Amino acid sequence: MSKRLNKRSTIISRIGKAGAGIGVTALILAVYVLLAACSPELQSKELTLATTTSVNDSGLLEYLTPILKKDTGINLKIIAQGTGQAIKTGENGDADVLLVHDKASEEKFVSEGFGVKRIEFMYNYFVMVGPMDDQVGLKGSGEADASAAFKKIAQSNAVFVSRGDNSGTHKKELSLWKAAGLEPSGGWYVSAGKGMGDVLMMASEKKAYTLTDKATFLAMKDKLELQMVLENAKDLLNQYSVIAVNPEKHSGINKQAAAKFIEWLTSDRVLGSIEEFCKDKYGANLFYINSSGKK
């Protein structure tokens, strides 16, 4: 039996002997108070989160990090990278928890034993953005899905900047080209190999089109000469999930802090804060909630 269990057993035994002299309710309360006092602190308050650049570039993590520190004492180290690379970071045991947005890759990560559980908790939408003159004429065109818009871009040879980094956004883009029956190539198609913020800046400079999550675009729009040319299309939903890395795969994983972080992130209070994040500033939600904690 561990020292912690021995200590708790001793406490309960002593309280039991004293129980005859106090009320049952008071006795139960005393047990809970003393057991809480013996509950272990987090072994380490350093937690490494591998996450998609879009969540970071939107400013959401910068907003949440000090709140997390105040509420839990956890010091969050953020590795912002494309979803594909974030998942690889988790597979290598170089992160304790993932916050990513590519369902197929996430389910594979969990099914192969690298992740403990995939928890969907928020979503937003991808949008297509383009130059202010919108030479392809996508804005107001009434396109019902993004793959049709992609086909128009290819037919006109308008410049399109791709993430090209195996991120969740890049994978979404590739699925849309596939749905359009196209394999993009040629001088009009630029593969940047960069994060969302850098790609938006590049698209702005080149007067090009690109696919982005709405939150990052809204957070950066004052720095860009770009406009949204397609949103609310049926094929542009962008689901985010949080996954604890499996400590059985790597001994250095901080499973206590990862569990605490996920519990905190999916609590009603924090989910409410996420849903209201920058809503007043932009007049629209950057993120919506679909966790079991809050509907």
C-alpha positions in Angstrom: 0.0 0.0 0.0 1.3 3.5 -0.9 2.3 6.0 1.7 -0.6 8.2 0.5 -3.1 5.4 1.0 -1.7 4.6 4.5 -2.0 8.3 5.4 -5.6 8.4 4.3 -6.4 5.2 6.1 -5.0 6.6 9.3 -7.0 9.8 9.0 -10.2 7.9 8.4 -9.5 5.5 11.3 -8.9 8.5 13.7 -12.1 10.2 12.5 -14.0 7.0 12.9 -13.0 6.8 16.6 -14.1 10.3 17.1 -17.4 9.8 15.2 -19.4 8.9 18.3 -19.0 12.4 19.6 -20.0 14.4 16.6 -22.9 14.4 14.1 -22.9 12.2 11.0 -23.0 15.2 8.6 -20.1 16.9 10.4 -18.1 13.6 10.3 -18.6 13.2 6.5 -17.6 16.9 6.0 -14.4 16.3 8.0 -13.5 13.3 6.0 -13.8 15.2 2.7 -11.8 18.2 4.0 -9.0 16.0 5.2 -8.9 13.8 2.1 -8.8 16.9 -0.1 -5.9 18.2 2.0 -4.0 14.9 1.2 -4.8 15.0 -2.6 -1.6 15.2 -4.6 -0.6 18.4 -6.4 0.2 18.1 -10.1 3.6 16.3 -10.3 4.7 18.9 -12.9 2.8 22.1 -13.9 4.6 22.2 -17.3 2.3 21.1 -20.1 3.3 21.0 -23.8 0.5 21.5 -26.3 1.0 20.8 -30.0 -1.6 22.7 -31.9 -2.6 24.0 -35.3 -1.3 27.4 -36.3 -4.8 28.6 -36.9 -5.8 28.4 -33.3 -2.7 30.2 -32.3 -2.8 32.9 -35.0 -6.4 33.7 -34.1 -5.2 34.8 -30.7 -7.3 32.3 -28.8 -4.5 30.6 -27.0 -2.9 33.9 -26.1 -6.2 34.7 -24.5 -6.7 31.4 -22.7 -3.1 30.8 -21.4 -3.1 33.3 -18.5 -6.6 32.1 -17.5 -5.4 28.5 -17.4 -2.4 29.5 -15.3 -4.6 31.3 -12.8 -7.2 28.5 -12.6 -4.9 25.5 -12.5 -1.3 26.6 -12.0 -0.4 25.0 -15.4 2.4 26.6 -17.4 1.4 26.0 -21.1 4.1 25.6 -23.7 2.7 26.0 -27.1 4.1 24.4 -30.3 2.2 25.9 -33.2 2.4 23.8 -36.4 0.2 22.3 -39.0 -2.1 19.5 -37.8 0.0 16.8 -39.6 3.2 17.9 -37.9 1.4 18.4 -34.5 0.2 14.8 -34.7 3.8 13.7 -35.5 5.0 15.6 -32.5 2.5 13.7 -30.4 3.6 10.4 -31.9 7.2 11.2 -31.0 6.2 11.9 -27.4 7.2 15.6 -27.7 3.8 16.9 -26.6 1.4 16.0 -23.8 -1.8 17.0 -25.5 -2.9 18.0 -29.0 -5.4 20.5 -30.3 -6.0 19.8 -34.0 -8.5 19.8 -36.8 -8.3 16.9 -39.2 -10.7 14.1 -38.2 -9.2 11.3 -40.2 -5.7 11.9 -38.9 -6.9 12.3 -35.4 -8.9 9.0 -35.5 -5.9 7.2 -36.9 -3.7 8.7 -34.1 -6.1 7.3 -31.5 -6.7 4.0 -33.1 -2.9 3.3 -33.3 -2.6 3.9 -29.6 -0.8 7.3 -29.6 -3.8 9.2 -28.3 -6.1 8.4 -25.3 -9.4 9.8 -26.6 -10.5 12.3 -29.2 -12.8 14.9 -27.8 -14.6 17.3 -30.2 -15.3 20.6 -28.4 -15.4 23.5 -30.9 -15.7 24.4 -34.5 -15.7 27.2 -37.0 -15.7 27.5 -40.7 -13.1 27.6 -43.4 -13.6 30.5 -45.8 -12.2 31.4 -49.2 -10.6 34.8 -49.3 -9.3 36.6 -52.4 -8.1 40.0 -53.7 -10.3 43.1 -53.4 -11.0 43.1 -57.1 -12.1 39.4 -57.0 -11.2 38.8 -60.7 -12.8 35.4 -60.7 -16.1 36.8 -59.5 -16.6 34.4 -56.5 -18.2 36.9 -54.1 -21.9 36.9 -54.5 -21.8 34.2 -57.1 -24.1 32.0 -55.0 -21.8 28.9 -55.1 -23.3 26.3 -52.8 -19.9 24.5 -52.2 -16.3 25.4 -52.2 -15.2 22.7 -54.7 -17.2 24.6 -57.4 -15.4 27.8 -56.5 -12.0 26.0 -56.7 -12.9 24.8 -60.2 -13.5 28.4 -61.3 -10.1 29.5 -59.9 -8.3 26.8 -61.8 -10.2 27.6 -65.0 -9.2 31.2 -64.8 -5.6 30.5 -63.7 -6.0 33.0 -60.9 -3.2 32.8 -58.3 -4.0 30.5 -55.4 -1.7 30.1 -52.4 -1.8 26.8 -50.7 -0.6 26.0 -47.1 1.3 23.1 -48.6 2.3 22.0 -45.1 0.2 18.9 -44.4 -1.9 20.9 -41.9 -5.6 20.4 -41.4 -6.3 23.4 -43.6 -4.0 22.0 -46.3 -5.8 18.6 -46.1 -9.1 20.3 -46.4 -8.0 22.2 -49.4 -6.7 19.0 -51.1 -10.1 17.3 -50.4 -11.8 20.2 -52.1 -9.6 20.0 -55.2 -10.4 16.3 -55.3 -14.1 16.9 -55.1 -13.7 19.3 -58.0 -12.0 16.6 -60.0 -8.7 18.5 -60.3 -5.0 18.2 -59.4 -3.8 21.8 -59.2 -0.4 22.5 -60.8 1.3 25.2 -62.8 2.5 28.8 -62.1 -0.8 29.9 -60.8 -0.7 27.4 -57.9 1.8 28.4 -55.1 2.6 25.9 -52.4 3.9 28.0 -49.5 4.8 25.4 -46.9 3.9 27.9 -44.2 1.4 28.5 -41.4 -1.9 30.3 -41.8 -0.8 33.8 -40.9 2.1 33.7 -43.3 0.0 32.3 -46.1 -2.6 35.1 -45.7 0.2 37.7 -45.9 1.5 36.0 -49.0 -1.9 35.9 -50.6 -2.4 39.5 -49.8 0.9 40.5 -51.4 0.2 38.4 -54.5 -3.4 39.4 -54.9 -4.2 35.7 -54.7 -6.9 33.4 -53.4 -6.5 31.0 -50.5 -8.4 28.8 -48.0 -8.3 29.9 -44.4 -10.1 29.3 -41.1 -12.4 32.3 -40.5 -11.0 33.1 -37.1 -7.4 33.7 -38.3 -8.7 35.8 -41.2 -10.8 38.0 -38.9 -8.0 38.4 -36.5 -5.6 39.6 -39.3 -8.0 41.3 -41.7 -6.8 44.8 -40.9 -3.3 43.9 -42.1 -4.5 42.3 -45.3 -5.8 43.5 -48.7 -8.1 40.5 -48.9 -11.8 39.9 -48.6 -14.0 36.9 -47.9 -15.3 35.7 -51.2 -17.0 32.5 -50.1 -18.3 31.5 -46.6 -21.1 29.3 -45.2 -20.6 26.7 -47.9 -21.8 23.3 -46.9 -18.3 21.7 -47.3 -16.4 24.3 -45.2 -17.1 23.1 -41.6 -13.9 23.1 -39.5 -14.1 20.9 -36.4 -11.4 21.1 -33.6 -10.6 18.3 -31.2 -8.4 17.9 -28.1 -6.5 14.6 -27.5 -4.3 13.5 -24.6 -1.1 11.8 -25.8 -1.0 8.2 -24.5 1.5 8.0 -21.6 1.9 4.2 -22.2 3.7 5.1 -25.4 6.2 7.6 -23.8 7.2 7.7 -20.2 7.7 11.4 -20.1 4.1 12.4 -20.9 2.6 14.6 -18.2 -0.7 12.7 -18.0 -1.9 14.5 -14.8 -1.5 18.0 -16.3 -3.0 16.8 -19.7 -6.1 15.4 -17.9 -6.4 18.6 -15.9 -6.1 20.8 -19.0 -8.8 18.8 -20.9 -11.1 19.0 -17.9 -10.6 22.7 -17.7 -10.8 23.3 -21.5 -14.2 21.5 -21.8 -15.8 23.0 -18.7 -18.9 25.1 -19.2 -17.2 28.3 -18.1 -14.2 28.0 -20.4 -16.3 26.9 -23.3 -18.5 29.9 -22.8 -15.4 32.2 -22.9 -14.3 30.5 -26.1 -17.6 31.1 -27.7 -17.6 34.8 -26.7 -13.9 35.3 -27.7 -13.6 38.5 -29.8 -17.3 38.3 -30.7 -17.9 42.0 -29.9 -14.8 43.0 -31.8 -15.6 41.3 -35.0 -19.4 41.1 -34.8 -19.3 37.4 -35.3 -18.2 34.2 -33.6 -14.6 33.1 -34.2 -15.5 29.7 -32.7 -18.6 27.8 -31.9 -19.1 25.1 -29.2 -20.2 21.6 -29.8 -18.7 19.8 -26.7 -20.8 17.6 -24.5 -20.0 20.1 -21.8 -21.9 22.9 -23.5 -24.3 22.9 -26.4 
